[in-house]
Amino acid sequence: MNPETVTSWAERYRSAWEKADSEAVAALFTEDGIYRDDIYEEPHRGRGGVIAYWDGVTSAQTEVSVNMGKPYVDGNGAVVEFWTTMKVAGNPVTLAGALLLEFDDDGLCRSLHEYWNFTEGTHEVPVGWGR
């Protein structure tokens, strides 16, 4: 996978998150893609699972602003950091984390594992983050 393809994928993911567009996010995955938002829970399977998850999680999010870092690419795998500020149920929060991604040959995501840290308040992106 080339870095430009992953960067484009991450930009579409960012845009879909800011718009709470679950259909746009699901279109980034293979039909049987796996989305794991919590390592201790079962993953969301297939595009329908991604849509159901995103509809639920983004329903309380407003004023979402997402920054995506420069991807690290190795073969069909990639890691991309994200830094998100938003309001959840009206309260300002910051969510920073990373997406561990595996792509098919067409640039669709087969597998996403998400690791994140959630804190109250709005925190600016630190110097050197996402490079």
Short mmCIF file of the C-alpha atoms (twelve columns), coordinates in Angstrom:
data_MODEL
# 
_entry.id   MODEL 
# 
loop_
_atom_site.group_PDB 
_atom_site.id 
_atom_site.type_symbol 
_atom_site.label_atom_id 
_atom_site.label_alt_id 
_atom_site.label_comp_id 
_atom_site.label_asym_id 
_atom_site.label_seq_id 
_atom_site.Cartn_x 
_atom_site.Cartn_y 
_atom_site.Cartn_z 
_atom_site.pdbx_PDB_model_num 
ATOM 1   C CA . MET A 1   0.000   0.000  0.000  1 
ATOM 2   C CA . ASN A 2   1.448   3.374  -0.871 1 
ATOM 3   C CA . PRO A 3   1.390   6.226  1.651  1 
ATOM 4   C CA . GLU A 4   -0.716  8.444  -0.643 1 
ATOM 5   C CA . THR A 5   -3.519  5.857  -0.683 1 
ATOM 6   C CA . VAL A 6   -3.491  5.652  3.123  1 
ATOM 7   C CA . THR A 7   -3.394  9.447  3.444  1 
ATOM 8   C CA . SER A 8   -6.421  9.705  1.140  1 
ATOM 9   C CA . TRP A 9   -8.239  7.006  3.140  1 
ATOM 10  C CA . ALA A 10  -7.477  8.842  6.411  1 
ATOM 11  C CA . GLU A 11  -8.740  12.132 4.949  1 
ATOM 12  C CA . ARG A 12  -12.041 10.508 3.951  1 
ATOM 13  C CA . TYR A 13  -12.292 8.954  7.431  1 
ATOM 14  C CA . ARG A 14  -11.673 12.390 9.010  1 
ATOM 15  C CA . SER A 15  -14.297 14.054 6.850  1 
ATOM 16  C CA . ALA A 16  -16.876 11.352 7.548  1 
ATOM 17  C CA . TRP A 17  -16.252 11.613 11.297 1 
ATOM 18  C CA . GLU A 18  -16.674 15.384 11.302 1 
ATOM 19  C CA . LYS A 19  -19.963 14.987 9.391  1 
ATOM 20  C CA . ALA A 20  -21.115 11.955 11.441 1 
ATOM 21  C CA . ASP A 21  -21.568 10.166 8.104  1 
ATOM 22  C CA . SER A 22  -21.671 6.455  8.916  1 
ATOM 23  C CA . GLU A 23  -22.362 5.502  5.280  1 
ATOM 24  C CA . ALA A 24  -19.172 7.300  4.163  1 
ATOM 25  C CA . VAL A 25  -17.136 5.537  6.857  1 
ATOM 26  C CA . ALA A 26  -18.586 2.139  5.943  1 
ATOM 27  C CA . ALA A 27  -17.655 2.715  2.286  1 
ATOM 28  C CA . LEU A 28  -13.990 2.795  3.372  1 
ATOM 29  C CA . PHE A 29  -14.196 -0.875 4.406  1 
ATOM 30  C CA . THR A 30  -14.411 -4.185 2.587  1 
ATOM 31  C CA . GLU A 31  -17.815 -5.899 2.718  1 
ATOM 32  C CA . ASP A 32  -16.502 -8.208 5.454  1 
ATOM 33  C CA . GLY A 33  -14.282 -5.632 7.162  1 
ATOM 34  C CA . ILE A 34  -13.662 -5.692 10.897 1 
ATOM 35  C CA . TYR A 35  -13.782 -2.552 13.066 1 
ATOM 36  C CA . ARG A 36  -12.528 -2.985 16.625 1 
ATOM 37  C CA . ASP A 37  -13.031 0.160  18.722 1 
ATOM 38  C CA . ASP A 38  -12.490 -1.563 22.080 1 
ATOM 39  C CA . ILE A 39  -9.985  -4.390 22.413 1 
ATOM 40  C CA . TYR A 40  -12.077 -5.916 25.234 1 
ATOM 41  C CA . GLU A 41  -15.275 -6.097 23.178 1 
ATOM 42  C CA . GLU A 42  -16.274 -8.023 20.075 1 
ATOM 43  C CA . PRO A 43  -15.468 -6.169 16.844 1 
ATOM 44  C CA . HIS A 44  -18.086 -4.664 14.569 1 
ATOM 45  C CA . ARG A 45  -18.300 -6.847 11.463 1 
ATOM 46  C CA . GLY A 46  -19.060 -5.859 7.903  1 
ATOM 47  C CA . ARG A 47  -20.241 -2.529 6.611  1 
ATOM 48  C CA . GLY A 48  -23.540 -2.927 8.477  1 
ATOM 49  C CA . GLY A 49  -21.646 -3.340 11.742 1 
ATOM 50  C CA . VAL A 50  -19.587 -0.223 11.028 1 
ATOM 51  C CA . ILE A 51  -22.753 1.774  10.292 1 
ATOM 52  C CA . ALA A 52  -24.485 0.588  13.470 1 
ATOM 53  C CA . TYR A 53  -21.428 1.433  15.582 1 
ATOM 54  C CA . TRP A 54  -20.905 4.875  14.016 1 
ATOM 55  C CA . ASP A 55  -24.591 5.812  14.222 1 
ATOM 56  C CA . GLY A 56  -24.491 5.077  17.938 1 
ATOM 57  C CA . VAL A 57  -21.151 6.618  18.873 1 
ATOM 58  C CA . THR A 58  -21.484 9.824  16.844 1 
ATOM 59  C CA . SER A 59  -25.052 10.561 17.956 1 
ATOM 60  C CA . ALA A 60  -23.842 12.419 21.076 1 
ATOM 61  C CA . GLN A 61  -20.883 14.130 19.349 1 
ATOM 62  C CA . THR A 62  -21.036 17.756 18.135 1 
ATOM 63  C CA . GLU A 63  -18.501 20.345 16.992 1 
ATOM 64  C CA . VAL A 64  -16.156 17.539 15.940 1 
ATOM 65  C CA . SER A 65  -12.707 18.564 14.675 1 
ATOM 66  C CA . VAL A 66  -10.342 15.760 13.641 1 
ATOM 67  C CA . ASN A 67  -6.623  15.923 12.851 1 
ATOM 68  C CA . MET A 68  -5.009  12.914 11.193 1 
ATOM 69  C CA . GLY A 69  -1.281  12.324 11.458 1 
ATOM 70  C CA . LYS A 70  1.074   11.186 8.738  1 
ATOM 71  C CA . PRO A 71  0.586   7.450  8.191  1 
ATOM 72  C CA . TYR A 72  3.269   4.857  8.801  1 
ATOM 73  C CA . VAL A 73  2.917   2.222  6.087  1 
ATOM 74  C CA . ASP A 74  4.377   -1.287 5.927  1 
ATOM 75  C CA . GLY A 75  3.090   -3.504 3.127  1 
ATOM 76  C CA . ASN A 76  -0.723  -3.584 3.397  1 
ATOM 77  C CA . GLY A 77  -0.601  -2.369 6.992  1 
ATOM 78  C CA . ALA A 78  -0.590  1.174  8.308  1 
ATOM 79  C CA . VAL A 79  -0.834  3.173  11.523 1 
ATOM 80  C CA . VAL A 80  -2.393  6.632  11.625 1 
ATOM 81  C CA . GLU A 81  -2.700  8.837  14.698 1 
ATOM 82  C CA . PHE A 82  -5.783  10.975 15.265 1 
ATOM 83  C CA . TRP A 83  -6.422  13.966 17.543 1 
ATOM 84  C CA . THR A 84  -10.060 14.930 17.954 1 
ATOM 85  C CA . THR A 85  -11.732 17.720 19.874 1 
ATOM 86  C CA . MET A 86  -15.504 17.715 20.198 1 
ATOM 87  C CA . LYS A 87  -18.403 18.017 22.536 1 
ATOM 88  C CA . VAL A 88  -20.008 14.872 23.883 1 
ATOM 89  C CA . ALA A 89  -23.420 15.454 25.406 1 
ATOM 90  C CA . GLY A 90  -22.489 19.160 25.379 1 
ATOM 91  C CA . ASN A 91  -19.203 18.737 27.279 1 
ATOM 92  C CA . PRO A 92  -15.844 19.566 25.644 1 
ATOM 93  C CA . VAL A 93  -13.503 16.575 25.338 1 
ATOM 94  C CA . THR A 94  -10.335 15.557 23.545 1 
ATOM 95  C CA . LEU A 95  -9.831  12.093 22.081 1 
ATOM 96  C CA . ALA A 96  -6.347  11.141 20.895 1 
ATOM 97  C CA . GLY A 97  -5.376  7.772  19.554 1 
ATOM 98  C CA . ALA A 98  -4.208  5.595  16.706 1 
ATOM 99  C CA . LEU A 99  -5.768  3.429  14.032 1 
ATOM 100 C CA . LEU A 100 -4.008  0.163  13.185 1 
ATOM 101 C CA . LEU A 101 -5.141  -0.626 9.650  1 
ATOM 102 C CA . GLU A 102 -4.913  -3.503 7.188  1 
ATOM 103 C CA . PHE A 103 -5.898  -2.838 3.576  1 
ATOM 104 C CA . ASP A 104 -6.849  -4.966 0.602  1 
ATOM 105 C CA . ASP A 105 -5.248  -4.402 -2.803 1 
ATOM 106 C CA . ASP A 106 -8.019  -1.943 -3.772 1 
ATOM 107 C CA . GLY A 107 -7.315  0.399  -0.844 1 
ATOM 108 C CA . LEU A 108 -10.295 -0.674 1.270  1 
ATOM 109 C CA . CYS A 109 -9.787  -1.421 4.943  1 
ATOM 110 C CA . ARG A 110 -10.040 -5.102 5.909  1 
ATOM 111 C CA . SER A 111 -9.304  -4.544 9.570  1 
ATOM 112 C CA . LEU A 112 -9.167  -1.550 11.911 1 
ATOM 113 C CA . HIS A 113 -8.057  -1.681 15.536 1 
ATOM 114 C CA . GLU A 114 -8.478  1.584  17.401 1 
ATOM 115 C CA . TYR A 115 -6.556  2.616  20.529 1 
ATOM 116 C CA . TRP A 116 -7.418  5.903  22.202 1 
ATOM 117 C CA . ASN A 117 -7.196  8.138  25.248 1 
ATOM 118 C CA . PHE A 118 -10.181 10.277 26.233 1 
ATOM 119 C CA . THR A 119 -9.937  13.337 28.501 1 
ATOM 120 C CA . GLU A 120 -12.175 16.202 29.532 1 
ATOM 121 C CA . GLY A 121 -11.616 19.641 28.053 1 
ATOM 122 C CA . THR A 122 -10.221 20.885 24.784 1 
ATOM 123 C CA . HIS A 123 -6.505  20.248 24.375 1 
ATOM 124 C CA . GLU A 124 -4.442  21.553 21.477 1 
ATOM 125 C CA . VAL A 125 -2.390  19.218 19.319 1 
ATOM 126 C CA . PRO A 126 1.111   19.072 20.854 1 
ATOM 127 C CA . VAL A 127 4.171   20.157 18.886 1 
ATOM 128 C CA . GLY A 128 5.591   17.242 16.926 1 
ATOM 129 C CA . TRP A 129 2.432   15.165 17.086 1 
ATOM 130 C CA . GLY A 130 1.436   13.084 14.067 1 
ATOM 131 C CA . ARG A 131 4.694   13.275 12.114 1 
# 
